[in-house]
């Protein structure tokens, strides 16, 4: 008999909405930090802050992280590349060139990328409904990017940023598929903590290298950039993950996906009010097409 989860409580809904709120605001915080701090340095500082949060959480809860050998640790290192360090780096560099609004809609295609990667590496079957959903989502992405911009194909400016952010979502999809087997024997929070620690270990030298190349000093970071980085590390990379995993344990996965649809609209509101970004007709049309494609894929 298939085990079903109990009906979601209002608390689970609120916590998931809170996670979506933090993730929606993350694009605004990243743009604010990038105004004064180089991208790899932003990622380095973000991951240092989130690592300190996980360390504090492990200390308070008196949890001990497991160790199952160096081969096991090597798999987690690969997970840290696609789910943390490399993922954050490519996405942050991309956000530097595109808008926060565009970035949020590409993130919404996460379920699509997971479906494609699972089919390639795990042999999972793609039904005609899933294929239709993938096609619709891609049309939506092209609509957001702008068909004229794509046809011109000049790898600079916004298109470069769009492609980098979109590719970072594929990295997240690889991480999700890779970590699927790991979470059968490893608590998701423990895995996230280890992945964060590993990612921080190689982002620190990369961040310092970038600072040296650009003659950049941490003392030159203004207060608003520090606040944005702290927000990314504490609320987006740590607190939102805790809220999401808690909600996932209390709700069905399809219901969780519905809440994720709230991220782009919330980002649009933040981007308009804080960054003064304009919401175009193409962005709205593309958003609706992408959401429709994701919905069809998940129902397929």
N, C-alpha and C positions, 0 to 999 in steps of 0.2 A: 504493500500500500504506500502511495506517495505521501510524504509528510508535508503538510501545509502549515504555513505560518499563521498565527492568530491575526485577527483584524487589527489594523494599525491603530494605535492610540493617537490622540491629538498631540501628545508630547513628541512622538516620533515624527509627525508631520511638521511640527514647529522646528525641531532640531534639523531636519533635512532642509527646510526652507532657510534656516540660518546658514547652513553650509553653502547653499546656492547663493545666498546674499554675499557671503565672503568671497566666493569664487567670481561672482559678477564684478565685485569691487576690485578684485585683484588686477584687472586690466587697467583700471584708473590709477591704482597705486603704482603699478609698473611704469606707466607713462610718466607719472610725476617723478619717480626716482630717476628715470632715464634722462630727464631734463638736465640733471647735474652729475650723474654717475654713469661710468661706462657699463655696458651690459653684463659682462662676465663678473665684474665687481659686484653688481646688483645681485646676481645669482649667488655668488660666494657669500655675501653678507646675509642674504635671505636664508641660505641653508645653514649657516652658522647659528643664526637665531633659532631656527626650527630644531636643530640638533640640541641646543641648550634646553629647549622646551621638552623634547623627548627624554633627555637625561634627567630633568627635574621630575617628569612624570614617572619614570622608572624608579627613581629614588623614593618618591612619595608612596608609590604602590608596592615597593619592595619586589618588583618583578626582576627576574634574571633572564637575560637573553640566552637562547639555546645556541649550541655549536655542534654541528653534525659533520665536521670535516672540511677540508680545504676545497674539495670539489663542490660541495654544497655552498660554501662561501663564494666560490667562483660564479655559480649561477646567480647568486644574489648580487654580485658585482655587476653582472650583465643587466640584471633588473634595475640596478641603480643608474646605469647609463641611460636606458630607455625610459625609466620612470621618474628620474630625478635630474642628475647633473646635465647630461646631454639634452634631455627633453626641455628643461628649464632654459638652458643656454640658447638653443635654437629658437625657442618661442620668444624669449626676451629680446634677442637680436631682431626677430621679425616684428615684434610690437614697436620697436624703435622706428620702423619704416612705414607701418600701416596704422590704421586707427584702432582704438580700443573696441569699437562697435564691430568692425570686421573680424577682429580676433575672436570675439565671443561666439560669433555664428559658426566659425570653423571648429571651435571646441565642441559645439553641439553635434558635430558629425562623428563624435567618438564612437557611438554604437555601430555606425557604418564601417569604420575602419576595423573595429574588432571583428565584425562579421567577415570581412574580406580576408583578414590575416588568419583567422581561425580556419577558413576554408583552405587557405594555401598551406598552412603548417600542420593543422590538425585533421584535415580532410573532412571538415564539417560541410554538409550539403547546403548549397544555396538554392532555395526554391524559387519559383518564378516570381512570387510575391517579394521575396528579399531582393531579387535582381531588379525588379521594378522600383523598389524603394531606393536601392543604391543609385540607380539611374536618375531618379527624381532629385535625390540629395546632391548629386554631382551637378545637375543642371542648376540647382539653387546656388551652389558654390560659385559656378561660372557667372551666374547672374550678379552675385555680390562683387566678384572681382571685376566684372565688366567685360562683355564679349569683345569690344573694340580694343581694350587694353590687352586682353589675351592674344588676339590676332596680331597686334603690333609686336608682342613678346619682346619687350625691352626689359631685361633683368636689372631694373633699378627702380627706386622709389617704392610706391605702394605695392606693385605687383611682386617685387622681391620680398617685401614684408609678408604679403598674403601667402606666398608659396612657402616661406619659412615656417610661419605659424601653422599652416595646413600640414606640413611635413612633420612638425612636432606632435601633431595629433596621431599620426601614423606610428610614431615612436611610442606614444602612450598605449596605442593598440597592441603593439608588440609586447610592451611591459605587461599589459593585462593578460594576454595569452600565456606569456612565460610564467607569470606568477600564479596562474590558475592551479597548476599542479603543486606549487609550493605551499599554498594556503590549506591544502588538505592535511598537512602535518605541522603547519606553522601558523600560529595565531596571526590574523591580518595586521593587528597593531604592532606585534613584535616584528613582523616582516617589514612594515613601513618604517619602524624605528631603525632597523639595521640598514635598510636601503638608504635612508636619510644620512646615517653616519658614514656609510661608504661614499655616498655622493659628495658629502662635505669634505672628505679626506683628499679627493683629487681636485675639487673646486677651489680650495684654499691656494694651492700653488698656481693654478690657472688665473685666479683673480689677482694674486700678487704680481704675476708676470704681466698681465694687462696693465696694472697700475704703473709698473716700471716702464713699460713701453710708452705709455701716455703721460708719464711724469705726473701721475695723479696721486693725491694724498687723501687719506681718510679724514684729515682735519679740515679739508675744504668742503666736505659734504654739509649742506645747509640743513636746518632743523626739519623742514618739510620732507626732504628726501630721506632722512633718518626715520621719520615717523612712517613714511610709506614702506620702507624696508622692514621695519619692525612689524607693521601690519601684515606684510606678505609672509614673514617668517612665523609669527605667532598665530594669526587668525586663518591664513590661507593654506599654509603648509602643515600646520599642526591642528588647530582647533577644528577647522572644517573637516579634516580627515576623521577626527574622533566622532564628530557629529554624524558624518556620512556612514561610517561603519556601524555606529549605534542604530541609526535608522534602517540600514540594510538588514540588520539582525531582527528588526521588528516588522518589516514590511516586505511585500512581494516585490521582486525586481522590476516588474512592469510598472508598478505604482511609483517606484523610486524614479524611473525614467521620466515619468510625467512631470515631476518636480524639476528635473534638470532642464525642461523646456523654459523655465522661468529665467534662466541665466541671461540669454541675449536681451530680452526686454528690460531687465533690471540694468544691464550694462548700458543700454541705449539711454536710459534716463540719467544714469550717473555721468555718462560721456557728454551728454547735452548740457547738463547743469554745471559740471565741474570743468570739463575740458573744452566746452563750447563746440563740440563736434556737431556737424549737421547730419540729420537722418534723412537719407535720400529715398526716393521711391524704389530704386533698384535694390537697396538694402532691405527694405520691408518685403518686397516681392521675393527676393532670394531667401529671406528668413522663413517665410511661409512655405516655400517649396522645399527647403531643407527639412523643416520640421515635419512636413507631410511625408517626405521620403524616409526619415528616421522612424516615424510612426508605422509606416507600411512594412519596413524591414523588421521591426520588433514584433509585428503581428504575423509575419510570414513564417 
